Amino acid sequence: MTEVVETEAGPARLTWHRAKTPRLVLAVSHGAGGGIEARDLRALAAALPDHGVSVALVEQPWRVAGRKLAPAPKTLDTGWRGVWPALAAPGLPVVSGGRSAGARVACRTAGELGAHAVLALGFPLHPPGKPEKSRADELLGAGVPTLVVQGGNDPFGRPAEFPRAPEGTYDLIEVPYGDHGFAVPKRAEITQERALELITDGVLGWVGSLG
């Protein structure tokens, strides 16, 4: 089911994958370089509804409008705020999530929107080759239970680069050999299918641990 939602940044689009008996909603948005066709988003949308999690894939207004370049972070946050009432309409806890730039949006807005938790897929800890330009403050400032799923070879931040933080601040699952989009090379010791299973199984386990 597809739903168009008007926001102050323009029309956004939700593609719902509903559970028969949902207990929460996972809302995930895309990054700055792609859409909801990303392999990790598709995998979550396919796997989670059978486990009581309705998944809403969120297309930001700039993607709906057909533009190729993402706007400034402030505008992305505006679009996310605008879709939140539709995400919360079922009356269930909402896990705010996204990949790459979408993960940053979820972290920045979690507290004000009342997100139940945050799922950060491929969190861009820093621009490639510029570890000094850290965005760790956004991740550490989410203020709700947070799960980071990160490729082992992600140039935007490998798992070992993530900061140590007080227990309960965030958890991290590594997808071995994965790049920023969780693609794994053919020479890797795991298959692409196994990489996606690590993501879906890890998210399912984490979601089940949420209060």
C-alpha positions in Angstrom: 0.0 0.0 0.0 1.3 3.4 -1.0 0.4 6.6 0.8 1.3 10.2 -0.2 1.8 12.6 2.7 2.0 16.3 2.4 4.9 17.9 4.3 6.4 21.4 4.5 9.2 20.1 2.2 6.7 18.8 -0.4 4.8 15.5 -0.9 6.5 12.4 0.6 5.5 8.8 -0.1 5.1 5.9 2.2 5.1 2.3 1.0 3.6 0.1 3.7 4.4 -3.6 4.2 2.0 -4.4 7.0 2.1 -7.2 9.5 -1.2 -9.1 10.1 -1.0 -8.4 13.8 1.5 -5.6 14.3 3.1 -4.7 17.6 5.2 -1.8 16.3 6.1 0.1 13.1 9.6 0.4 11.6 9.9 3.5 9.4 13.0 3.6 7.3 14.1 6.1 4.8 16.7 6.0 2.0 20.1 7.8 1.7 21.2 10.7 -0.3 22.3 8.6 -3.3 19.4 6.2 -3.7 15.9 5.3 -2.9 13.8 2.6 -1.2 15.0 0.0 -3.7 18.2 -0.3 -1.5 18.9 -4.0 -0.8 18.8 -3.6 3.0 15.5 -1.8 3.0 13.9 -4.4 0.6 15.2 -7.2 2.8 13.7 -5.7 6.0 10.4 -5.0 4.3 10.2 -8.6 3.2 11.2 -10.2 6.4 9.8 -8.2 9.3 6.0 -8.2 8.7 5.9 -12.0 9.4 7.3 -11.2 12.9 4.7 -8.6 13.9 6.6 -5.5 12.6 4.9 -3.3 10.0 7.5 -1.6 7.8 7.0 1.8 6.2 9.5 2.6 3.5 9.7 6.4 3.3 10.6 8.4 0.2 11.6 11.9 1.0 10.0 14.8 -1.0 13.1 15.4 -3.1 13.0 11.8 -4.3 9.2 11.9 -5.0 9.8 15.1 -7.0 12.4 13.3 -9.1 15.4 15.4 -8.1 18.8 13.8 -8.1 20.5 15.7 -5.3 19.4 15.6 -1.7 18.7 18.9 0.0 20.3 20.2 3.2 19.9 18.2 6.4 17.4 20.8 7.8 15.1 20.1 4.8 15.4 16.4 5.2 14.4 16.7 8.9 11.4 18.8 7.9 10.3 16.1 5.5 10.7 13.4 8.2 8.7 15.5 10.7 6.0 15.8 8.2 5.5 12.1 7.7 5.6 11.3 11.4 1.8 11.7 12.1 1.1 9.1 9.3 3.6 6.7 10.8 2.2 7.1 14.3 -1.4 6.9 13.1 -1.8 3.1 13.7 -1.2 3.9 17.4 1.8 1.6 17.7 5.4 2.4 18.9 7.4 3.7 16.0 11.1 2.8 15.4 12.6 5.6 13.5 15.2 4.5 10.9 17.0 5.0 7.7 20.1 4.3 5.8 23.1 6.7 5.5 21.6 10.2 5.4 18.3 8.8 6.5 20.0 7.3 9.6 21.3 10.8 10.5 17.8 12.2 10.2 16.4 9.5 12.4 19.0 10.2 15.1 18.6 14.0 14.9 14.8 13.9 15.3 14.2 10.9 17.6 13.8 12.8 20.8 11.5 15.5 19.6 9.2 13.0 17.7 9.0 10.5 20.5 10.6 7.6 18.5 10.6 4.3 20.4 14.1 3.6 19.1 16.4 4.3 16.2 17.7 1.9 13.5 20.8 3.3 11.7 21.7 1.4 8.6 25.1 2.4 7.3 25.5 5.4 9.5 27.9 7.8 7.8 30.2 8.5 10.7 32.4 10.7 8.5 32.9 11.5 4.8 35.1 9.0 3.1 38.8 9.7 3.9 37.9 12.4 6.4 37.6 10.8 9.8 38.3 14.2 11.5 34.8 15.3 10.3 33.0 13.0 12.7 29.2 12.9 13.0 29.3 10.8 16.2 27.4 13.5 18.2 24.3 12.9 16.1 24.4 9.2 16.8 25.2 9.6 20.5 22.6 12.2 20.9 19.6 10.1 19.7 18.5 9.6 23.3 16.7 6.3 22.6 17.8 2.7 22.2 19.8 2.7 18.9 21.0 -0.1 16.7 23.8 0.6 14.1 24.2 -1.9 11.3 27.5 -1.2 9.6 29.4 -2.8 6.8 32.9 -4.0 7.7 34.4 -2.1 4.8 32.2 1.0 4.8 34.3 4.0 3.8 31.9 6.2 5.7 33.0 4.6 8.9 34.1 1.1 9.7 32.8 -0.6 12.9 36.1 -0.2 14.7 36.0 3.6 14.1 32.8 4.0 16.1 33.2 5.7 19.5 33.0 3.9 22.7 29.9 5.0 24.6 28.1 4.2 27.9 26.4 0.9 27.8 22.9 1.2 26.4 23.7 4.2 24.2 23.8 2.1 21.1 24.5 -1.4 19.8 26.4 -2.2 16.6 26.1 -5.2 14.3 28.9 -5.6 11.7 28.2 -7.1 8.3 31.6 -8.6 7.3 33.0 -7.4 4.0 30.0 -5.1 3.4 30.4 -1.7 1.8 28.2 1.3 2.5 25.3 -0.4 0.7 26.1 -3.8 2.3 27.3 -5.2 -1.0 29.9 -7.9 -0.4 32.6 -8.8 -3.0 32.5 -12.3 -4.7 35.8 -13.2 -3.0 34.2 -12.6 0.5 33.7 -15.6 2.8 30.0 -14.8 3.0 27.4 -14.6 0.2 25.3 -11.5 -0.5 22.3 -13.5 0.7 24.0 -14.3 4.0 24.9 -10.6 4.5 21.3 -9.7 4.2 20.3 -12.4 6.6 22.7 -10.9 9.1 20.9 -7.6 8.8 17.4 -9.0 9.0 18.2 -11.5 11.8 20.0 -8.8 13.8 17.2 -6.3 13.5 14.6 -8.9 14.4 16.6 -9.8 17.5 17.1 -6.2 18.5 13.4 -5.3 17.9 12.4 -8.2 20.1 14.5 -6.9 22.9 12.8 -3.5 23.0 10.5 -2.8 25.8 
